[in-house]
């Protein structure tokens, strides 16, 4: 699992250079590292609790609790999942304490047979001022197939 997570983080760094033009006007302000609880996809969706750490150079790490909800095709089960997002904002000055709290919306897809990978695209947060790296990378174990609209609530 550690090797898979390391590969996922490396892939996340590579995808940052391939972001759409809209994200080019944004600056990277940190990284959000989330551990998602195990769960079962119930064909039409799922909801899983998560704990996240927002890591920024020169600042104290912030801990967030959250829930990720998927609506769409989501079949199977996953063990604990690790998701790594690069966090973007229009400016570094927009990032205040607890500013990632809020609701994010976007899409998600993943495939797992023993060991698997997935991707998520979410935008939102306080005043919709943050983007969680388009096409984040996640590493997980289980048996699962998912292609769904996704929502994330951080508090």
C-alpha positions in Angstrom: 0.0 0.0 0.0 2.9 2.4 0.8 4.4 1.9 -2.7 1.0 2.4 -4.3 0.5 5.6 -2.3 4.0 6.9 -3.3 3.1 6.2 -7.0 -0.2 8.0 -6.5 1.6 11.1 -5.1 4.1 11.1 -7.9 1.2 10.8 -10.5 -0.5 13.7 -8.7 2.5 15.9 -9.1 2.7 15.0 -12.8 -0.9 15.8 -13.5 -0.5 19.3 -12.0 1.3 20.3 -15.1 -1.5 19.1 -17.3 -4.4 21.2 -15.8 -6.9 23.0 -17.9 -6.4 26.7 -18.8 -8.9 27.9 -16.1 -6.7 26.5 -13.3 -3.6 28.2 -14.8 -4.7 31.5 -13.3 -4.6 29.9 -9.8 -1.7 29.3 -7.5 -1.0 26.2 -5.5 -1.4 27.0 -1.8 -0.8 23.6 -0.3 -1.8 19.9 -0.2 -4.8 18.2 1.2 -4.1 14.6 2.4 -7.2 12.6 3.2 -7.8 9.2 4.7 -11.3 7.8 3.8 -13.0 5.2 5.9 -13.8 1.8 4.4 -17.2 1.5 2.8 -19.6 -0.2 0.4 -20.9 1.2 -2.9 -24.6 0.7 -3.1 -25.0 0.7 -6.9 -26.5 4.3 -7.0 -24.0 5.9 -4.7 -22.1 5.9 -1.4 -21.1 8.1 1.5 -17.9 7.8 3.5 -16.4 9.7 6.4 -12.8 11.1 6.1 -10.1 12.9 8.0 -7.9 15.3 6.1 -4.7 17.3 6.8 -4.2 20.6 5.0 -0.4 21.1 4.7 1.2 24.4 3.8 4.8 25.5 4.0 5.4 27.9 6.9 2.0 27.2 8.5 0.6 24.8 11.1 -1.1 21.8 9.6 -4.9 22.0 9.8 -7.1 19.0 10.5 -10.5 18.7 8.8 -13.2 16.1 9.2 -15.4 15.5 6.2 -17.8 13.3 4.2 -17.4 12.4 0.5 -20.7 11.5 -1.2 -21.0 9.9 -4.7 -24.2 9.7 -6.7 -24.0 7.5 -9.8 -22.5 4.1 -10.5 -20.7 3.0 -7.4 -20.5 -0.8 -6.9 -18.3 -2.8 -4.5 -16.3 -2.2 -1.4 -13.1 -0.5 -0.5 -10.8 -0.7 2.5 -9.3 2.6 3.8 -8.5 4.9 0.9 -5.8 7.6 0.7 -6.5 10.7 -1.5 -3.9 13.4 -2.2 -5.0 16.7 -3.6 -3.0 19.8 -4.6 -5.0 22.8 -3.4 -5.3 25.9 -5.7 -6.7 29.4 -5.0 -6.8 32.6 -7.0 -4.1 34.0 -4.7 -2.2 32.8 -1.6 -3.7 35.8 0.2 -7.1 34.1 0.0 -6.0 31.3 2.4 -7.0 32.1 6.0 -7.2 29.7 8.9 -9.9 27.1 8.3 -10.6 28.5 4.8 -10.9 25.1 3.2 -14.1 24.3 5.2 -17.1 24.2 3.0 -18.8 22.2 0.2 -17.0 21.0 -3.0 -18.7 19.5 -6.0 -17.4 17.7 -9.1 -16.8 14.2 -10.4 -15.1 10.9 -9.4 -14.0 7.7 -11.0 -12.2 4.7 -9.7 -11.5 1.0 -10.4 -10.2 -1.4 -7.8 -9.5 -5.2 -8.0 -7.3 -5.9 -5.1 -5.4 -2.7 -5.5 -6.7 0.3 -7.4 -6.5 3.9 -8.3 -9.1 6.7 -8.8 -9.4 10.3 -9.7 -11.5 13.2 -8.4 -12.2 16.7 -9.7 -13.7 19.1 -7.1 -14.2 22.8 -6.7 -15.7 24.9 -3.9 -14.9 25.6 -0.3 -15.3 29.0 1.4 -16.9 31.3 -1.2 -16.1 28.7 -3.9 -12.5 30.1 -3.9 -10.6 26.8 -4.0 -10.0 24.0 -6.4 -8.9 20.6 -5.3 -6.5 19.6 -8.0 -8.3 18.4 -11.1 -7.8 14.7 -11.4 -6.4 14.0 -7.9 -5.0 10.6 -7.4 -6.1 8.1 -4.8 -4.8 4.7 -3.7 -7.1 2.0 -2.3 -7.7 -1.7 -1.8 -10.9 -3.7 -2.3 -13.2 -4.5 -5.2 -15.0 -1.5 -6.6 -16.0 0.3 -9.8 -17.3 3.9 -9.6 -18.1 6.7 -12.0 -20.2 9.3 -10.3 -20.9 12.9 -9.4 -19.1 13.7 -6.2 -19.6 16.0 -3.3 -17.2 16.7 -0.4 -18.0 18.5 2.8 -15.1 19.6 5.0 -15.6 21.0 8.5 
